[in-house]
């Protein structure tokens, strides 16, 4: 199952700061902003920006995999918690002529 995006309501504390909340079923994973992804702040303070993964990172964190592509020229984006599922989706889309500009990025979300 890939992750879904939900628009923030006007009563949400991050309304105006983030465009969407990324959900895994009923569980919130992180926020999506115009600049990238923000982790959920447990203490209610403003969350720190999520950085793209560095290879030798020793920090305990969860991964968020983002797949960006274009279908008939329209930009699309999917998020995954599993690299295996993202790789299967990439393999499926590579066979389709109408899917172009396939690019994946891994983000680390601090626990």
N, C-alpha and C positions, 0 to 999 in steps of 0.2 A: 504494500500500500504506500503510495506517495503521500507526502504531506499536503495540507490544504491551506489556503490563505483566507482569512476572514477580515472584513473591514471592521475598523474600530468604531464603536458608537460614540456619540458626543459626550456621554457620561464616563468614558474610559479615561483614566489618568494620562495615558500616552496619546490621546487624541490631539492631532496637530503636529506631533513630534514623529509619529510613525504612521505609515499608510495602512499596514496590515499586521495581523498577528498570525504567525505560522502555527498551525495546529496539527497534532498527530492524534486523530480521533477526537477525543474530548480533552486532551492534555495540551496546554500551550508549550511551544518549544522556544520561540524567540519572536522578535519584532522585525518587520521589513520596512526600511526607510528608503528614501531616494539615494542615499549614499551607501547602503549596504544593509547588514543585519545587526541587530542589537540583542544581547541576551536579556532574559527576564531578570529584573531586579527583585530579589527576595525581600529586601528591607524597604521597598517603596521609593528609594532614591533613583535618580536618573541612571539608566544603565550605560555602561561603557561600550564603545563601538567594538564589534567583533572584527578581528583581523584575519586575513587569509592565513592558512596554516603554514608554519615554518617546519621544515623537515625534522629538525632535532629539538623539538619542543618537549620538555619533561613535565609539563603541567598536566594535572588530571583534568580532562575535558571531554565533552561529547562532540562528535563530528556532525556537521550538517553539510550535505552534498547538494550543490545547486547545478542544475543542468539548464543551460541557455541554448536556444536554437531558434531558427526561423522557419515557419511553415508558409509557403507561398509569399515570402517577403514580410510576413507579420511576425514580430518578435514574441517569443513565448519563453516561459521559465517554469521549471518544476523543481521541487525540493524533495530530498530523500534523507532518511536516517541511515540507510544501508547502502554502502558502496556497491555491493553485489547487485542489488535491485537497480541502481542507477546504471551500472555497466550493462545489464540486460536490456534496459530501455535504450541505451546508446546503440547497442548492437541491432536492435529492432529498427531504430530510426535511420541508421546508416544505409539500410537497404532501400529506403524510400527516396525517390528523386525529388520530391517536393519539399523535403526537409533539408535545410542547409545551415551553415554556420554553427555546427554543434560544438559546444564548449562546456567544460565542467570545471567547477571550482569547489574546493573543500574549505569550510569554515570551522573553527573551533569555538564551541560554546562552553564557557567556564561553568563548572558545577557549583 
